[in-house]
Amino acid sequence: MGEATMPPVLGPNTRLPLLLSIVMGLQHALAMLGGVITPPSLIAGDACFPWQKDQELCDAKQYMISAALIASGLLSMVQILRFKLPMGYALGTGLISVVGTSFTFLPLAREVVVSEIQSGNSGMDAYGKFLGTCIVAAFLEVFLSFIPPRILRKMFPPVVTGTCVTLIGAGLTAAGLKYWGGGVFCAENDMSRSATFGGPQPCTGNGDVILGYGAPEYFGLGLSVVIFLVFIQLFGSPFLKNCSVALALFFGYFVAGMSSYTPEGATVSLGFVNDQRIEDADVFTFLWTTTFKLGFHAPAFIPLLIAFVVTTVETVGDIEASMDVSGLPTKGDDADSRIQGGLLADAVNSIIGCLMTTPPNTTFSQNNGVIAITRCASRSAGIACCIWLILFGCFAKFGAYIASIPDCVLGGMTTFLFANVIVSGINILSSDCSNRRSRFIIAVALGVGMGVAALPTWAEGGGVAGFYGLNLKHTIGIWPARDVCEVFPTETIQVTPSNCTVGTYMSSSMSESDCTGVGGTFVAAITEQRETKKCANKNGLC
């Protein structure tokens, strides 16, 4: 018997029957669904936690998910269709190069939004500042798109980009685990809450069930997602494996919807999924039904430039992989032209994406796996994928369903997704880790980067993050300022007590409502904030 031969690859320009295009497009859409919905879910989700809550941005979560899906569909068409430009340049790859929000930008977006909210500013305006800064920074990628790929690789070798990608994945995986345990806010403030109030910070992002961080119920629901992922990888067909992230997320959502929790001594069971957001959602939506005031956040500009450099090099690798699985040569003038067009489209899509109220959009790599398994690189399937994504986004109820997924279920999925970012970084590093110089650079960078990811408060002694809410006695850090009496907490001092005057009678113990009820005149207490150099609210040892 002769050896089995692989079926031929259906090239980018092969026309497919309508039904086959629809089915193949759905497979591509499901393969990238988890990656598209995760960034807006986490960015808006950070505004839903107590003590840093911004109700307006929190309520915009389902819109941001819908907008991300619509923008992904529309902007992917730019890459797939490819447009010729003057002087031999192009816009787009002419391949199934689908786009979505890169995880590279996610930590920056979350940092900008959370820091602005904690400073007392609007979360909506903070997100608008992030988008505006991204628009300016994206012009760096426009410039880089006209540099030949071989020069780009020399400018940004794997030892640099691989380290960046690995560290981004490490930081994001930590966020995924925090969501898995019940939520980011309750994870980061669990100890400080216990220090002041004698109990853990409750997690409020899991329907009507409010438990402490790391509750077994939260862990079990997140674990259901991971178990389903493993099950599909062991026993699933190639089609199911390509859609495993979306299917596992829906399975975890189903398990959460079927589960309930009954508090001790209560007779009513509480659900992990709250349907109110779904019931209140419109049937259809589109871009700009919610808007954000564009601005500029200077501290984020340099980090965003670095992020665009990282995504530029990632995109070169993604496009080369797309050409390889599509049966096209990865070297030569045609390959260089597709890379140039893909980079320029990434830059333009990032600018347009921000104007569409979504973070920068860059090429996704997971769809290359779909092409490799199905042997179908036809752009007909890519266009069908775009249409599916647009339909998912326009159907507002779908976005509401995604927005109502419990944090612990989302954490089980995102932990797996973000760990894949680490694997991608390691894969990049493996191609340039053979000499002593490269290993030294990687060791120094990962030593500091992984250390900060594992212990974010290491350099924040006396800082805001270390003393969130003025609850901790001290923090781990280079210089615990509160313990060495460099700074002191403040407390509210009553300068003049309240009083109620009824005729000639004056009382300092009556409440405002009681005073008004007897026809008296109530004068509120006068207070002021004063620095205290004694132990107060369990702060410091000064």
Secondary structure, DSSP 4 states (H G I P E B T S, - for coil): -PPP-PPPPB-TT----HHHHHHHHHHHHHHHHHHHHHHHHHHHHGGGSTTS--HHHHHTHHHHHHHHHHHHHHHHHHHHH-EE-GGG-EES-SS---EEE-GGGHHHHHHHHHHHHHTT--HHHHHHHHHHHHHHHTHHHHHHTTS-HHHHHHHS-HHHHHHHHHHHHHHHHHHHHHHHTT-HHHHHTHHHHHHHHSSPPEE--STT--EETT-HHHHHHHHHHHHHHHHHHHH--HHHHHTHHHHHHHHHHHHHHH-EE--TT-SS-EESS--HHHHHS-SB--TTSS-------GGGHHHHHHHHHHHHHHHHHHHHHHHHHTT--SSSHHHHHHHHHHHHHHHHHHHHHHHTTS--EEE-SHHHHHHHHHTB--HHHHHHHHHHHHHHHHBHHHHHHHHTS-HHHHHHHHHHHHHHHHHHHHHHHHTT-SSHHHHHHHHHHHHHHHHHHH-TTTB-TTSTTTTGGG--S--SBS--TTTTTSS--EEEEEEE--EEEETTEEESS--HHHHHHTT-EEE--EEEEEE--S-BTTB---
